[in-house]
Amino acid sequence: MQIGNLKINSKVILAPMAEITDFAFRKIAKDYGAGLTYTQMVSAEGIAKGDFNTLRLLTFSKNETPVGVQLLGNDANILGAAVRELAKLNVSIIDLNCGCPVEKVVKNKMGSYLLTQPKLLGELVKSMVANSNGIPISVKIRLGFRDEINVLETAKIIEDNGASAILIHARTRSDKYNVDPALEWIAKVKEISGIKIIGNGSIFNVNDAVDMIEKTNCDGLLIARGALGNPFIFKQFNLMEKGISYQPEESEILKVVLQHIELLEQEQGFTKNFDRAKKNIIWYYKNYNGIWCLIEQLFSASTFTEIKKIVINHAEKLKSGFYPEENLEIVNKNFKNKVLFWLAKEEKGKVCYN
Ligand SMILES: Cc1cc2nc3c(=O)[nH]c(=O)nc-3n(C[C@H](O)[C@H](O)[C@H](O)COP(=O)(O)O)c2cc1C
């Protein structure tokens, strides 16, 4: 697929996720066939000022390509300056966040608030394009800010101001995750647009991906929660297009989990990485028996060596059929709504079969 001058070799893309799509996560998604991955949202102002903590959030290696960076901002000059800095770093695509629903962000007139400001939005996109030195600009949007949907108008403004792609999360800002994405709106945008339209919302498996394409005719797919603990989804989609079905073996999952932990461990000095490793481990094993036991053990672990041992031990128990069958539906439901991890506290009383 071609987005502006960027050619990517798969239409499945890893969505930006705050505190999640770090270097380790992106590397594994890419190794498993994601055509493009995005960093989490970062402050355009922080980049423009060269703020260390902001720049650190988008750590990537020189050979990481393609890589997309997502910016949060609402000032055309600042966004332009941030884009100029990113162009020096040779990033592959730069995205403007117009979807973030978080109160603090909206209060600062950023994220999904920009959906209420079409004129300003046009100016922001125009400035990003003008400063990008040819690097394509994408804009991630929702269907609207409140219940009224203005995605067609928003899409037109974005295209008219020179962006190369629109990533559409098919929900409004007021919709929670338990509302199904309104795919018909992606279809309508696709019909009127001449730039790439990337569909987003509740793609958890290959069937959801096919459904999104069939219902919307979109050019590409953006996957967020469906990729948590499941980089395999990218490979599954790519192989499915060739008529091949694929399911990772348990040994392959273990290998990836250990690789993921090691990548986080290697990134020295990032204290958050230890908790992040735990979070990712839980996501990898969320659909397997013994999840409660794993969560409990991880909570009390305090070193990377310890969590690796726990994982190896867990994988052995799974292989030997040690854990009794569990109803994993509740885990799945909570996961989709809340992205799991804090479940252990809510689900007190679950038995850990040590
Ligand atoms: C934990 C988490 C963090 C997110 N962070 C971002 C972000 O930094 N920028 C952004 O545009 N969207 C962010 N999103 C929204 C996702 O990119 C995506 O649009 C949304 O989750 C719908 O896709 P899904 O149904 O595949 O999860 C985040 C979502 C989650 C679950």
The ligand as a Gaussian input file, in Angstrom:
#p B3LYP/6-31G(d) Opt

LIG

0 1
 C       -4.427000       1.762000      26.230000
 C       -4.751000       2.565000      25.015000
 C       -3.988000       3.675000      24.691000
 C       -4.292000       4.451000      23.564000
 N       -3.506000       5.494000      23.232000
 C       -3.728000       6.179000      22.084000
 C       -2.845000       7.197000      21.630000
 O       -1.804000       7.502000      22.243000
 N       -3.183000       7.857000      20.481000
 C       -4.307000       7.547000      19.765000
 O       -4.572000       8.165000      18.732000
 N       -5.138000       6.575000      20.168000
 C       -4.873000       5.876000      21.281000
 N       -5.693000       4.847000      21.640000
 C       -6.837000       4.508000      20.780000
 C       -6.462000       3.390000      19.797000
 O       -5.414000       3.793000      18.935000
 C       -7.671000       2.957000      18.934000
 O       -8.116000       4.032000      18.162000
 C       -8.848000       2.465000      19.771000
 O       -8.420000       1.647000      20.839000
 C       -9.818000       1.655000      18.902000
 O       -9.159000       0.585000      18.301000
 P       -9.318000      -0.936000      18.833000
 O      -10.768000      -1.217000      18.886000
 O       -8.536000      -1.746000      17.835000
 O       -8.728000      -0.974000      20.217000
 C       -5.400000       4.087000      22.753000
 C       -6.158000       2.958000      23.091000
 C       -5.840000       2.191000      24.185000
 C       -6.669000       0.961000      24.486000

